[in-house]
Amino acid sequence: MNITGEALIGGIAEKGSGNSFLAFDPAKMLSMAPAFYTVDKQQIDTACSMAQAAFDPFRACTGEQRAVLLETIGQQIMALGDRLIERAMAETGLLRGRLESERGRTISQLQLFADLLREGSWPDIRIDSALPERQPPRPDLRMQLIGLGPVAVFAASNFPLAFSVAGGDTAAAFAAGCPVVLKVHPAHPGTSELVGRAIVKALQLCGLPAGVFSLLTGTGNEIGQELVRHPAIQAVGFTGSRFGGLALMAVAAARPQPIPVYAEMSSINPLFLFPQALAQRAEEIAKDFVTSLTLGAGQFCTNPGLVLAVDGPDLDRFVKSATQIISGVSPAPMLTPGIAANYQHGVEALADAEEVNTLVKVDVEEGKANPAMFVTSADTFLSRHALQNEVFGPTSLLVVCRDVDQMRAVTEALEGQLTATIQIEEADFEQASALLPVLERKVGRILSNGFPTGVEVATAMVHGGPFPATADGRSTSVGTASIHRFLRPVCYQNLPQALLPVGLRDDNVANIWRRHDGVMGKK
């Protein structure tokens, strides 16, 4: 399977007619062949129109058919072998072990949704049986969830596999019966083409419409905006910057028919160090904190970019240990020169901020992430909203509080976050309990005695949070609940059995919960 630089429009490989661009090796600081080309408006329209035409037959497939598709995609990705891993290494600067693990996670996500489809609860079927003797009579009411329609997915820069072409958004959309038109991230176009071709082959093997998937190549904002404007698109999945997410939300809201944008955008993931945890484990916490902070050059949306703790000698121990370890961390390549430049800008903004002190900052190397840590008081943090800005990379800001009450006041002032982590011992439980209601309002995932980097692919996982962590805090982009982003309810009233969807007919709902005159029970 060769990399040609072509887009995949409903399974057909063709070059875009717009400007060309090259992939870039951030470790070697070199461009790589072949050239890729930006698709034009007509190609975007063709991909979206084919997705619209494929929608009804695709959503009419059984859950088993879509489950087999997801598994076949996983098999085709594995069949790419080392070719995929080596290209991803070259395009991202990430290590082999990280990318092999990410490939495994990608396939696990596909299997998770295949299992969900076979388990069968995802349509959320509800039935209110007719009550003809009641006055007024109650009609027969049956409800299920169906796919929204074609979904535009934007691949992420920092996860070339798990949040990209066959990542969580695509897997959830396919499980819901929604075709996908995917915008490749220009940071890893060759990796994306390989995975895109694997999806195309899986569709062919499963005998499904070619319009179920298209892969669009290109640079610049216009291609994404044109995609979101297209009337066939009914929802958007996006992982990236707050600026990019807000721009797509504005386009989606301005359409004649507004559509939902599920955008993961910005999070600094506060880490709370409670007094007894610091007293007992300051050095251990510091070591694990630095590991989390610098993992993958800090290019994780769950990076612990904010630390809150009460002033005192135990916090001093944490700071001493953390800064010593950070000083010994070598700068690592960042995904793109643009990401590296933005990171350096963020670091320098913290270094130059008034009443913010630099605890440690590793020397800068071109295209690499120099780990850093800064400190300020809670009073300063509360008075300067800009200190909440995400710095995408291995940098964290320590906010020193007078007491746990001030720690809570800082928490109340935080924007929405993907995660919050509490380091606690049993003696901290009472104080931590008082903070939990605030965290439940502020974040999507609360961790105890761990670190937020590393998102388990599991049914109960939530990877979301209140704005600006995501555009819609009711949703998640990881876990089986993510399918609900691409579903909507339809009620069928008094339809004859022959006209009902198969899953709602009496002979198929023996084990579905029904409501009989206000009482829930099985048929």
Secondary structure, DSSP 8 states (H G I E B T S, - for coil): ----S-EEETTEEE--SS-EEEEEETTTTEEEEEEEE---HHHHHHHHHHHHHHHHHHHTS-HHHHHHHHHHHHHHHHHTTHHHHHHHHHHH---HHHHHHHHHHHHHHHHHHHHHHHH--TT--EEE--BTTSSS-B--EEEEEEE-S-EEEE--SS-TTTTSTTSHHHHHHHHHT--EEEE--TTSHHHHHHHHHHHHHHHHHHT--GGGEEEE---SSHHHHHHHHSTT--EEEEES-HHHHHHHHHHHHHSSS---EEEE-----EEEE-HHHHHHHHHHHHHHHHHHHHGGGG--TT---EEEEE-SHHHHHHHHHHHHHHHT---EE-SSHHHHHHHHHHHHHHHHSTTEEEEEE----TTEE--EEEEEEHHHHHH-GGGGS---SSEEEEEEESSHHHHHHHHHH---EEEEEEE--GGGHHHHHHHHHHHHHHEEEEEESS-S-----STT-----TTTTBS-TT--SSSGGGGGGGEEEEEEES--GGGS-GGGSGGG-TTSEEEETTEEEE-
